[in-house]
Amino acid sequence: MTEFLLGLRLLFGAGRGNRIRFFLMAAGGSIGVCCLALVLTIPAILDAHDGRAAARQPVTSSKGPADGTLVLQRSDAYGSKPFTRVFVARGTRGTPSAPPGLSELPAPGEVFASPRVHDLLHEAPAIKALLPGRERGMIRPAGLAHPDELYAYIGTTRAGIADEGRTLKGFGYTYAPFPAVEPSTLTDVRFALATLVLLPLGIFLSVCARLSAASRMRRLAALRLLGLSIKGTQRVNAAETVVAALLGAVLGLGEYWLLNQVMSRVGLPALRWYPGDGALSATTIAVCLIGCPALAWFVGRKSARDATANPLAVRRTAVPRPPSKWGGLLLVTGLGIVCGYCATGLTEHPASSVGLNAVLVVAGVVLTGLGLVLTLPLLSYVLASRIARSTQSLTLNLAMRRNEAEPGSTMRVVTGLVLLVYAASLAQGVLIQLEQVTRPSGPVQDYSLPLSGLTSQQQRELTDVSGIRTHAVMMDSWVDLNTEQPQAAFSSSVTALVATCAQLDRMARHSEGCVDGKVMRLVDPNSSLGSDLKPGTPFRFRFRYDGGKDKNLEVTLPSERIVYSGYSASAVGNAALLVPPSALPAEARPRDAQLVITSSSDPGQVRGVLDGIAAVAPIAEIDLVGLNIQGLEQISVVETLLALGMIMGLVIGVAAFLVSVTDRAVERRAQVTAVTLIGARARTMRAVQCAQVVLPLGLGLVLALVTGKLAESSYLITGGGTVRWDLPGVPLLALAAAGVVAAAAASSLPLVGRRVDPELIRRD
């Protein structure tokens, strides 16, 4: 305890510069702890979302008492959001308890809506058509997955839902029917967050724990020479590193609390939560308050080893030993695993992420990143030694001799930037893999809306929605159910696509043989649809005029064919007949038809089109062909989490650089002043400072680009996607690396000032 108190007295009594370094360590550590708490809390936020969604899920039975409570659940799309409505018909006996968020089940004609639905009733009054009844109250947070959810309970009569309703037994599932993120996708997200955030975070906290290392080691060596024991000297060092880490952890938890309060109220794109969902758990607090000081103690103990083992060499600034080679073993091991999986990508049977492979790929990526960081000091030492022995330039000689003497000092500045480029390369691979998993398989997305629910004005406005590629009408031939064989009548029906040849080209992958103005047969070689239809077969389509008068149009199946290739999920695949718009009766609309509009399959474009549809026809029933609205929402959540991880990784990398370069500027003032007093010009010294940073940084960035791309390829190959080698991403990373070098060089210039202060080179 005496040594610990001595360390605190030295900390606060060693001058203003030492106190500034201490608070710089604490501030840097607080940023890292805040990011760590955010990463550890994201799974809890998603679990809280899924837990509330599972707790309100109706538990039903196909059989029940004749006077039991019935329930019918509908989930439709309102814009790019799912809108869930639960119709409840209360029975006279054995009524189940109310779901979470309600005090009682709604009576016939009553509506309980979420706050967002309540706002929509005022913003878009047409929504009332979806909510028959009067609004009695709002659903409390316990019954909503997130604050912006569109959810409503509607009371109705038993006769209203007798055909489709099921007997309600209660509420509450053990799992969420539509989780915020699918478990398989969540595994990829966790890997991405660990790579983008946790790996740079560990390096950043280590950098913060080793600030002002040279001056502290000299002070510890002096105490050791005065007779303090080795353990006592280590306790003195722990007084500064551990206290700074503990203070930073407390500040970081406070920063996260404020961040959670702000972000939960403002929200992120596609991700909203209640403040309680992001509350700090006991596990998160323990990891931050115990793990971060423990890491600082480990790093401080390792850095104080020379001062305690050979204090005289530290005080007299003896020639240091070369950096350890053990870091290279980690790099070689990681690259061996990564390159092995890359080699399988060149064969006909690449490795998959099943069983042991899933663990080995992650281990290879992590070992490569750690090995890259731990090997940089050794590589910088070797590079500096060779250049210093061979160069005739005074600038390079001064720069390389300093890097040779203190390879770890420069590495603390460039490590965060090198790791940032390595993580960015992995982020590209994760984005590519998740895009292949979550994005629709085709380049286009079709939307089908019943034409009977649209007015002529709405139909015209929908075709003008921003992002629409083309539009068409799908109409079904009329089937007489009063015949003796209704099944045969259904088999003889056909679906016709009302479109021009240009519209067909935009909706299909490829088509040939189309002639405008003619009724033609649609044939897809990869589909058997319509193969049993014979040319000359008549089909009847029903139309209705605006005045209410009906008219029939008979279309004969022609022999002329259009051979086309459709997308895997497309509305065109249901049509066997192409009818030109000019063949339809004027001022008449098909009765059994759907309006089909097509856009790009990019998730952002799909969300924009859905929001445009909601603005024109808020109560229209939308069928996303080949995609459900819950899947689209999951894509949005995953994109938000990855963007958040990349932002945190960028913050950590930049913070590590700023903290290190500030500490280096303070620590190197005495050395710069000494060389300046000898006669070196300011221009020469600035070039020296730039060379000290740029050369090892350039070496590290080249290694980061190579190892990052190898790690990315191994991840893509084992993921089983179509993209294995991300060559288009190389120019972007190379450009980012060039920008990093330029920023590091510019930050080195202020180390040499205009005023020379001889007081900086006095003896301690």
C-alpha positions in Angstrom: 0.0 0.0 0.0 2.9 2.3 0.7 4.3 1.9 -2.8 0.8 2.5 -4.2 0.5 5.8 -2.3 4.1 6.7 -3.4 3.0 6.2 -7.0 0.0 8.6 -6.5 2.3 11.2 -4.9 4.7 11.0 -7.8 1.8 11.2 -10.2 0.3 14.4 -9.0 3.6 16.0 -7.8 5.7 15.5 -10.9 4.6 18.6 -12.7 1.9 19.7 -15.0 3.1 17.7 -18.0 2.8 14.4 -16.1 -0.7 15.3 -14.9 -1.7 16.1 -18.5 -0.4 12.7 -19.6 -2.4 11.0 -16.8 -5.7 12.7 -17.8 -4.9 11.9 -21.5 -4.6 8.2 -20.6 -7.9 8.4 -18.7 -9.7 10.3 -21.5 -8.4 7.9 -24.2 -9.4 4.9 -22.0 -12.9 6.3 -21.5 -13.5 6.4 -25.3 -12.4 2.8 -25.6 -14.6 1.7 -22.6 -17.6 3.5 -24.1 -17.2 1.6 -27.4 -16.7 -1.6 -25.5 -19.9 -1.1 -23.5 -21.8 -0.3 -26.7 -20.6 -3.5 -28.4 -21.4 -5.6 -25.3 -24.9 -4.1 -25.0 -26.0 -4.6 -28.7 -27.0 -8.3 -28.1 -29.0 -7.3 -25.0 -30.9 -4.7 -27.1 -31.7 -7.3 -29.8 -32.7 -9.9 -27.1 -35.1 -7.3 -25.4 -36.6 -6.6 -28.8 -37.2 -10.4 -29.5 -38.3 -11.0 -25.9 -41.2 -8.5 -26.0 -42.2 -9.7 -29.5 -42.3 -13.3 -28.2 -44.3 -12.4 -25.1 -47.2 -10.9 -27.0 -47.5 -13.7 -29.6 -51.0 -15.3 -29.5 -51.0 -19.0 -28.6 -53.9 -20.5 -30.5 -55.6 -23.8 -31.1 -57.7 -25.1 -34.0 -60.3 -26.5 -31.6 -61.9 -24.9 -28.6 -65.2 -24.1 -26.9 -68.0 -22.8 -29.0 -68.0 -19.6 -27.0 -64.3 -19.1 -26.7 -62.2 -16.1 -27.7 -61.1 -16.0 -31.3 -58.0 -14.2 -32.7 -56.8 -13.4 -36.2 -53.4 -11.9 -36.8 -52.5 -9.9 -40.0 -49.1 -8.6 -40.9 -49.0 -6.3 -43.9 -46.6 -3.7 -45.3 -47.2 0.0 -44.7 -44.4 1.6 -46.7 -41.2 -0.1 -45.8 -42.4 -1.1 -42.3 -44.5 -4.1 -41.3 -47.9 -3.3 -39.9 -49.3 -6.0 -37.6 -53.0 -6.0 -36.7 -54.5 -8.5 -34.2 -58.3 -8.9 -34.4 -59.8 -10.2 -31.2 -63.4 -11.5 -30.6 -63.9 -12.0 -26.9 -65.8 -15.0 -25.8 -68.3 -15.4 -23.0 -66.3 -18.1 -21.1 -62.7 -18.6 -20.2 -61.4 -15.3 -21.7 -57.6 -15.3 -21.6 -55.6 -12.6 -19.8 -54.6 -9.5 -21.8 -51.3 -9.5 -23.7 -48.3 -7.4 -22.4 -49.0 -3.7 -22.9 -52.8 -3.9 -22.4 -54.9 -4.0 -19.3 -57.7 -5.8 -21.0 -58.7 -7.3 -24.4 -60.5 -4.9 -26.7 -64.3 -5.1 -27.0 -66.0 -5.0 -30.4 -65.4 -1.7 -32.0 -62.4 -0.8 -29.8 -58.9 -0.2 -31.0 -55.7 -0.2 -29.0 -52.8 1.2 -31.1 -49.1 1.8 -30.7 -47.9 5.4 -30.4 -46.7 5.4 -34.0 -50.0 4.1 -35.3 -51.7 6.8 -33.2 -49.6 9.4 -35.0 -50.4 7.9 -38.4 -54.2 8.2 -37.7 -53.7 12.0 -37.7 -51.0 12.1 -40.5 -52.8 9.8 -42.9 -56.5 9.6 -42.1 -57.0 6.9 -44.7 -55.3 4.4 -42.3 -58.6 4.3 -40.4 -59.9 1.9 -43.1 -57.4 -0.6 -41.7 -58.6 0.0 -38.1 -62.3 -0.4 -37.9 -63.5 1.0 -34.7 -62.7 3.9 -32.3 -59.4 4.3 -30.6 -59.7 3.6 -26.9 -56.0 3.7 -25.8 -52.4 3.1 -26.7 -50.2 0.0 -26.2 -47.6 0.4 -23.4 -43.9 -0.3 -24.1 -44.1 -3.8 -22.6 -46.2 -4.8 -25.6 -44.0 -3.3 -28.4 -40.8 -4.6 -29.8 -39.5 -1.0 -30.3 -41.0 2.5 -30.0 -41.7 3.0 -33.7 -43.5 -0.3 -34.3 -46.8 -0.4 -36.2 -49.0 -2.6 -34.0 -52.7 -2.6 -33.1 -55.3 -4.7 -31.4 -58.8 -4.5 -32.9 -61.9 -5.7 -31.2 -64.5 -7.4 -33.4 -67.3 -9.9 -33.3 -67.1 -13.6 -33.6 -69.0 -13.5 -36.8 -66.4 -11.2 -38.3 -63.5 -13.6 -38.0 -65.3 -17.0 -37.6 -64.0 -18.3 -40.9 -60.3 -17.6 -40.3 -60.0 -17.0 -36.6 -58.5 -19.5 -34.2 -59.3 -20.1 -30.5 -57.1 -18.0 -28.3 -55.5 -19.8 -25.4 -53.1 -17.1 -24.2 -50.1 -15.0 -25.1 -46.4 -15.8 -25.1 -44.0 -17.9 -27.1 -40.5 -19.0 -26.1 -39.1 -17.5 -29.3 -39.8 -14.5 -31.5 -41.5 -15.5 -34.8 -39.6 -12.8 -36.6 -36.4 -12.0 -34.8 -34.7 -8.7 -35.2 -31.7 -10.5 -36.8 -31.7 -14.2 -37.9 -29.3 -16.3 -35.7 -27.2 -17.3 -38.7 -26.9 -13.7 -39.8 -26.2 -12.6 -36.2 -23.2 -14.8 -36.1 -21.7 -12.9 -39.1 -22.6 -9.6 -37.4 -20.8 -10.6 -34.2 -17.7 -11.6 -36.1 -17.8 -8.2 -37.9 -18.2 -6.3 -34.7 -15.4 -8.3 -33.0 -13.1 -7.6 -35.9 -14.0 -4.0 -36.4 -14.2 -2.9 -32.8 -12.8 -5.4 -30.2 -9.5 -6.1 -31.9 -8.6 -2.4 -32.4 -10.0 -1.6 -29.0 -7.6 -3.9 -27.3 -4.7 -2.2 -29.1 -6.1 1.2 -28.3 -6.4 0.5 -24.5 -2.8 -0.9 -24.6 -1.6 2.3 -26.2 -3.3 4.4 -23.6 -1.7 2.4 -20.8 1.8 3.0 -22.3 1.6 6.7 -22.7 4.8 8.6 -21.6 6.5 5.3 -21.3 10.1 6.6 -21.6 9.8 9.3 -18.9 8.0 6.8 -16.6 10.6 4.1 -17.1 13.4 6.6 -16.1 11.5 7.5 -13.0 10.9 3.9 -12.1 14.6 3.1 -12.7 15.6 5.9 -10.3 13.3 4.4 -7.6 14.8 1.0 -8.2 18.4 2.4 -7.8 17.3 4.0 -4.6 16.6 0.6 -3.1 13.0 -0.1 -3.9 12.2 -3.7 -4.6 11.1 -5.1 -7.9 7.5 -5.7 -6.8 7.4 -2.3 -5.0 8.5 -0.6 -8.3 5.8 -2.4 -10.2 3.2 -1.3 -7.6 4.4 2.3 -8.1 3.9 1.9 -11.8 0.5 0.4 -11.2 -0.6 3.4 -9.3 -0.6 5.5 -12.5 -1.7 2.9 -15.1 -4.4 1.2 -13.1 -5.8 4.4 -11.6 -5.9 6.0 -15.1 -7.6 2.9 -16.5 -10.1 2.8 -13.6 -10.9 6.5 -14.0 -11.2 6.0 -17.8 -13.5 3.0 -17.2 -15.8 5.0 -14.9 -15.9 8.0 -17.3 -16.5 5.6 -20.3 -19.5 4.0 -18.5 -20.9 7.5 -17.8 -20.3 8.4 -21.5 -22.2 5.3 -22.6 -25.1 6.1 -20.2 -25.5 9.5 -21.8 -25.0 8.0 -25.3 -27.7 5.4 -24.6 -30.2 8.1 -23.4 -29.6 10.2 -26.5 -29.5 7.4 -29.1 -32.5 5.5 -27.7 -34.6 8.7 -28.1 -33.2 9.8 -31.4 -32.8 6.3 -32.8 -30.6 4.9 -35.5 -31.8 4.1 -39.1 -34.0 0.9 -38.8 -33.0 0.4 -35.2 -34.9 1.8 -32.2 -34.9 0.7 -28.6 -36.1 1.9 -25.2 -33.5 3.3 -22.7 -34.0 0.3 -20.5 -33.0 -2.1 -23.3 -29.6 -0.5 -23.4 -29.1 -0.3 -19.7 -25.7 -1.4 -18.4 -25.8 -5.0 -17.1 -23.7 -6.3 -14.2 -21.6 -8.3 -16.6 -20.8 -5.3 -18.8 -19.9 -3.2 -15.8 -17.7 -5.9 -14.4 -15.9 -6.4 -17.7 -15.3 -2.7 -18.0 -14.3 -2.0 -14.4 -12.2 -5.1 -13.9 -11.0 -6.0 -17.4 -9.7 -2.6 -18.5 -7.6 -2.0 -15.3 -6.4 -5.6 -15.5 -5.2 -5.0 -19.1 -3.5 -1.8 -18.0 -1.8 -3.6 -15.2 -0.6 -6.4 -17.6 0.7 -3.8 -20.1 2.3 -1.7 -17.4 4.0 -4.7 -15.8 5.4 -5.7 -19.2 6.6 -2.2 -20.0 8.3 -1.8 -16.6 10.3 -5.0 -16.9 13.5 -3.3 -18.2 13.3 -0.6 -15.5 13.1 -3.2 -12.7 15.6 -5.7 -14.2 18.3 -3.3 -15.4 17.6 0.2 -14.0 21.2 1.5 -14.6 20.8 0.9 -18.4 17.5 2.7 -18.4 18.9 5.8 -16.6 22.0 5.9 -18.8 20.0 5.3 -22.0 21.8 2.1 -23.0 21.4 0.6 -26.4 18.1 -1.3 -26.2 17.7 -5.0 -27.1 16.0 -5.8 -30.4 12.3 -6.4 -30.2 11.0 -9.9 -29.5 10.5 -12.3 -32.4 7.5 -14.1 -30.8 5.0 -11.8 -32.5 6.2 -13.1 -35.8 5.1 -16.6 -34.7 1.5 -15.4 -34.3 1.6 -13.8 -37.7 3.0 -16.9 -39.4 0.4 -19.1 -37.7 -2.5 -16.8 -38.6 -1.3 -16.4 -42.2 -0.8 -20.2 -42.5 -4.5 -20.8 -41.6 -5.7 -18.0 -43.8 -3.6 -19.0 -46.8 -4.7 -22.6 -46.4 -8.4 -21.6 -46.8 -7.5 -19.3 -49.7 -5.8 -22.3 -51.4 -9.1 -24.3 -51.2 -10.8 -21.5 -53.1 -8.7 -22.4 -56.1 -10.0 -25.9 -56.1 -13.3 -27.4 -57.2 -14.4 -28.0 -53.6 -13.6 -25.0 -51.4 -13.8 -25.2 -47.7 -17.1 -24.3 -45.9 -17.8 -22.7 -42.6 -19.1 -25.9 -41.0 -17.8 -27.4 -37.8 -14.2 -26.8 -37.0 -13.7 -24.6 -40.1 -15.8 -21.8 -38.5 -13.5 -21.7 -35.5 -10.3 -21.9 -37.5 -11.3 -19.1 -39.8 -12.0 -16.7 -37.0 -8.8 -17.8 -35.2 -6.8 -17.2 -38.3 -8.2 -13.7 -38.8 -7.5 -12.8 -35.1 -4.0 -14.3 -35.0 -3.1 -12.5 -38.2 -4.3 -9.2 -36.8 -2.5 -9.7 -33.5 0.6 -11.0 -35.2 0.6 -8.0 -37.5 0.6 -5.6 -34.5 3.2 -7.5 -32.5 5.6 -7.9 -35.5 5.6 -4.3 -36.6 8.3 -3.2 -34.0 10.6 -5.9 -35.2 10.1 -5.1 -38.8 10.5 -1.4 -38.1 13.8 -2.2 -36.2 15.2 -4.3 -39.1 14.2 -1.7 -41.7 15.6 1.2 -39.7 19.0 -0.7 -39.1 19.5 -1.4 -42.8 18.6 2.0 -44.0 20.8 3.7 -41.4 23.8 1.6 -42.4 23.4 2.2 -46.1 22.1 5.7 -46.5 24.2 8.8 -47.1 21.4 11.2 -46.2 21.6 13.0 -42.8 17.8 13.2 -42.6 17.3 9.5 -43.1 20.2 8.6 -40.9 18.8 10.7 -38.0 15.3 9.3 -38.5 16.3 5.6 -38.8 18.7 5.8 -35.8 15.9 7.1 -33.6 13.6 4.3 -34.9 16.3 1.8 -34.3 16.8 3.0 -30.7 13.0 3.3 -29.9 11.0 1.1 -32.3 8.1 0.8 -29.9 7.7 4.6 -29.7 6.9 5.0 -33.3 4.8 1.9 -33.5 2.4 3.2 -30.9 1.7 6.0 -33.3 1.1 3.9 -36.4 -0.4 0.7 -35.0 -3.9 2.1 -34.7 -3.8 3.3 -38.3 -2.4 0.0 -39.6 -5.0 -2.0 -37.8 -7.7 0.4 -39.1 -6.8 -0.5 -42.7 -6.7 -4.2 -41.8 -10.1 -4.1 -40.2 -11.5 -2.1 -43.2 -10.4 -4.8 -45.6 -12.3 -7.4 -43.4 -15.3 -5.1 -43.3 -15.5 -5.2 -47.1 -15.7 -9.0 -46.9 -18.3 -9.0 -44.3 -20.4 -6.5 -46.2 -20.1 -8.6 -49.4 -21.1 -11.8 -47.5 -24.1 -10.3 -45.8 -25.2 -8.7 -49.0 -25.3 -12.1 -50.7 -27.2 -13.6 -47.8 -29.8 -10.8 -47.2 -30.2 -9.2 -50.6 -32.8 -10.6 -53.1 -31.2 -13.0 -55.6 -32.3 -11.0 -58.7 -31.4 -7.5 -59.8 -35.1 -6.4 -59.9 -37.9 -6.4 -57.3 -41.6 -6.7 -58.2 -44.5 -5.4 -56.2 -48.0 -6.7 -56.8 -51.1 -4.6 -55.7 -54.8 -5.7 -56.2 -56.2 -3.4 -58.9 -59.6 -3.5 -57.2 -58.3 -1.6 -54.2 -56.9 1.3 -56.4 -58.6 4.2 -58.1 -57.7 5.2 -61.6 -55.9 8.3 -60.2 -53.9 6.2 -57.7 -52.9 3.8 -60.5 -51.5 6.6 -62.5 -49.7 8.1 -59.5 -48.1 4.8 -58.5 -46.5 4.4 -61.9 -44.8 7.7 -61.4 -43.3 6.8 -58.0 -39.5 7.6 -57.8 -37.4 4.5 -58.5 -39.9 2.6 -60.6 -38.3 0.9 -63.7 -41.6 -0.2 -65.4 -45.1 -1.3 -64.7 -47.7 -3.7 -66.1 -51.0 -5.3 -65.3 -51.5 -9.0 -64.5 -55.1 -10.2 -65.1 -56.6 -13.6 -64.6 -59.2 -15.2 -66.9 -62.7 -15.7 -65.6 -63.6 -19.1 -64.1 -67.2 -20.2 -63.8 -67.4 -21.9 -60.4 -71.0 -23.0 -61.0 -70.0 -25.7 -63.5 -70.2 -29.3 -62.6 -66.4 -29.6 -62.6 -64.9 -26.4 -61.0 -61.5 -28.1 -60.7 -61.3 -28.5 -64.5 -62.4 -24.9 -64.9 -59.5 -23.7 -62.7 -57.0 -25.8 -64.7 -58.2 -24.2 -67.9 -57.6 -20.6 -66.6 -54.7 -18.4 -67.6 -52.9 -15.3 -66.4 -52.2 -12.6 -69.0 -49.5 -9.9 -68.8 -50.8 -6.6 -70.1 -47.6 -4.8 -71.3 -45.7 -3.6 -74.3 -42.5 -5.3 -75.5 -40.4 -2.6 -73.8 -42.1 -3.2 -70.5 -41.5 -7.0 -70.8 -37.8 -6.4 -71.5 -37.5 -4.4 -68.3 -39.3 -7.1 -66.2 -37.5 -10.1 -67.6 -33.9 -11.1 -67.9 -34.1 -11.7 -71.6 -36.9 -12.0 -74.3 -37.0 -12.5 -78.0 -39.7 -12.7 -80.7 -41.9 -10.0 -79.2 -44.0 -7.9 -81.6 -45.9 -4.8 -80.4 -49.6 -4.7 -80.9 -50.1 -8.5 -81.1 -51.4 -11.0 -78.5 -48.6 -13.6 -78.1 -47.8 -16.6 -76.0 -45.2 -16.4 -73.2 -42.8 -19.4 -73.0 -40.1 -19.8 -70.4 -37.9 -22.9 -71.3 -37.1 -23.3 -67.6 -40.8 -23.5 -66.6 -43.6 -25.9 -67.4 -46.3 -23.2 -66.9 -48.8 -23.3 -69.8 -47.1 -26.2 -71.5 -50.5 -28.1 -71.6 -52.3 -25.2 -73.3 -53.2 -25.6 -76.9 -53.2 -22.8 -79.5 -56.7 -21.7 -80.3 -58.0 -22.1 -76.8 -60.3 -19.2 -75.9 -60.0 -17.4 -72.5 -62.5 -14.9 -71.1 -61.5 -11.8 -69.2 -63.9 -9.6 -67.3 -63.8 -5.8 -67.4 -65.8 -3.1 -65.6 -66.5 0.4 -66.8 -66.5 3.4 -64.4 -70.3 3.5 -64.5 -70.5 -0.1 -63.2 -71.3 -1.9 -66.4 -69.4 -5.2 -67.0 -68.0 -6.4 -70.3 -66.2 -9.6 -71.3 -63.1 -9.8 -73.6 -62.3 -13.1 -75.2 -58.7 -13.8 -76.1 -57.6 -16.8 -78.1 -54.3 -18.4 -77.3 -52.1 -17.7 -80.4 -49.3 -19.9 -81.8 -46.8 -17.0 -82.0 -44.4 -17.3 -79.1 -42.2 -15.1 -77.1 -39.3 -17.0 -75.6 -38.1 -15.3 -72.4 -36.0 -15.9 -69.4 -37.4 -14.7 -66.1 -35.8 -13.8 -62.8 -35.9 -16.3 -59.9 -38.5 -14.3 -58.1 -40.7 -12.4 -60.6 -44.4 -11.8 -61.3 -43.9 -12.4 -65.0 -43.3 -16.1 -64.3 -47.0 -16.5 -63.5 -48.1 -15.3 -67.0 -48.6 -17.5 -70.1 -50.0 -14.8 -72.3 -48.9 -11.3 -73.4 -51.7 -8.9 -74.2 -50.9 -5.4 -75.6 -52.6 -2.5 -73.8 -54.2 -1.4 -77.1 -56.2 -4.6 -77.2 -58.1 -3.7 -74.0 -61.5 -2.0 -74.0 -61.2 1.8 -73.7 -62.1 3.3 -70.3 -62.5 -0.1 -68.7 -60.5 -1.9 -66.0 -59.9 -5.6 -65.5 -61.8 -7.0 -62.5 -59.5 -9.8 -61.5 -56.1 -8.2 -61.9 -53.1 -6.8 -60.1 -50.9 -3.9 -60.8 -47.2 -5.0 -61.0 -44.5 -2.4 -60.6 -40.8 -3.2 -60.9 -37.7 -1.5 -59.3 -34.1 -2.3 -58.5 -33.6 -4.9 -55.8 -31.2 -2.7 -53.8 -32.7 -2.7 -50.3 -32.5 1.1 -50.0 -34.3 1.5 -53.4 -37.0 -1.1 -52.3 -37.6 0.9 -49.0 -37.9 4.1 -51.0 -40.5 2.6 -53.4 -42.5 1.1 -50.6 -42.6 4.5 -48.8 -43.7 6.1 -52.1 -46.5 3.5 -52.5 -47.7 4.2 -48.9 -47.9 8.0 -49.7 -50.1 7.3 -52.7 -52.2 4.4 -51.5 -51.8 4.0 -47.7 -54.2 1.0 -47.3 -53.2 -0.9 -50.4 -52.3 -4.5 -49.9 -48.7 -5.0 -51.2 -47.2 -8.3 -52.1 -43.4 -8.2 -52.3 -42.6 -10.9 -54.8 -39.9 -13.2 -53.4 -39.3 -11.1 -50.4 -41.2 -10.4 -47.1 -41.3 -7.1 -45.3 -39.8 -8.7 -42.1 -36.8 -9.8 -44.2 -36.4 -6.3 -45.6 -36.5 -4.9 -42.0 -33.8 -7.4 -41.0 -31.6 -6.2 -43.8 -32.0 -2.6 -42.5 -31.0 -3.6 -39.0 -27.9 -5.5 -40.2 -26.8 -2.6 -42.3 -27.3 -0.3 -39.3 -25.2 -2.6 -37.0 -22.4 -2.8 -39.5 -22.4 0.9 -40.1 -22.2 1.4 -36.3 -19.3 -1.0 -36.0 -17.4 0.7 -38.8 -18.0 4.1 -37.2 -16.7 2.8 -33.9 -13.7 1.2 -35.5 -12.9 4.5 -37.2 -13.3 6.4 -33.9 -11.0 4.0 -32.1 -8.4 4.1 -34.8 -8.4 7.9 -35.0 -8.4 8.2 -31.2 -5.4 5.9 -30.9 -3.5 8.0 -33.5 -4.4 11.3 -31.8 -3.6 10.1 -28.3 -0.3 8.6 -29.4 0.9 11.5 -31.6 0.0 14.0 -28.8 2.0 11.9 -26.3 4.9 11.6 -28.7 5.0 15.3 -29.3 5.4 15.9 -25.6 7.9 13.1 -25.0 10.1 14.0 -27.9 10.5 17.7 -27.1 13.8 17.3 -25.3 15.4 15.2 -28.0 14.2 17.6 -30.8 15.6 20.5 -28.8 18.9 18.9 -28.2 19.4 18.1 -31.9 18.3 21.7 -32.8 20.8 23.3 -30.4 23.6 21.2 -32.0 22.8 23.0 -35.3 20.2 21.0 -37.2 17.8 23.2 -39.2 14.1 23.2 -38.6 13.5 22.0 -42.1 15.7 19.1 -41.6 14.1 18.2 -38.3 10.7 18.3 -39.8 11.8 15.9 -42.6 13.3 13.7 -39.9 10.0 13.5 -37.9 8.0 12.7 -41.1 10.4 10.0 -42.1 10.3 8.4 -38.7 6.6 8.0 -39.0 6.0 7.5 -42.8 8.5 4.7 -43.4 7.3 2.3 -40.7 3.7 3.3 -41.4 4.1 2.5 -45.1 5.6 -0.9 -44.3 2.7 -1.6 -41.9 0.1 -0.5 -44.4 1.5 -2.7 -47.2 1.3 -5.7 -44.8 -2.2 -4.7 -43.7 -3.4 -4.6 -47.3 -1.9 -8.0 -48.1 -2.9 -9.8 -44.9 -6.3 -8.1 -44.8 -7.2 -9.2 -48.3 -6.0 -12.7 -47.6 -8.1 -12.8 -44.4 -11.1 -11.4 -46.3 -10.8 -14.0 -49.1 -10.6 -16.8 -46.6 -13.8 -15.5 -45.0 -15.6 -15.2 -48.3 -14.5 -18.6 -49.5 -15.7 -20.4 -46.4 -18.9 -18.4 -46.5 -20.0 -20.2 -49.7 -20.9 -17.1 -51.7 -20.4 -16.4 -55.3 -17.8 -13.7 -54.6 -14.5 -15.1 -53.4 -11.8 -12.6 -54.5 -12.7 -8.9 -53.8 -10.4 -7.3 -56.3 -12.6 -4.3 -56.9 -12.1 -3.3 -53.3 -8.3 -3.0 -53.6 -8.2 0.5 -55.1 -10.4 1.9 -52.4 -8.2 0.5 -49.7 -5.1 1.7 -51.4 -6.5 5.2 -51.6 -7.5 5.1 -47.9 -3.9 3.9 -47.1 -2.5 6.8 -49.0 -4.7 9.2 -47.1 -3.6 7.7 -43.8 0.1 8.2 -44.8 -0.6 11.8 -45.7 -2.4 12.5 -42.4 0.4 10.9 -40.4 3.0 12.9 -42.2 1.1 16.2 -41.6 0.7 15.4 -37.9 4.5 15.0 -37.4 5.3 18.5 -38.5 4.2 20.4 -35.3 6.8 18.4 -33.3 9.4 21.0 -34.4 8.4 24.5 -33.2 9.8 27.9 -33.9 11.0 28.5 -30.4 13.9 26.5 -28.8 13.6 26.0 -25.0 16.9 24.8 -23.5 15.2 24.1 -20.2 13.7 21.0 -21.9 17.1 19.2 -22.0 18.1 19.7 -18.3 18.9 16.6 -16.3 16.0 14.9 -14.4 
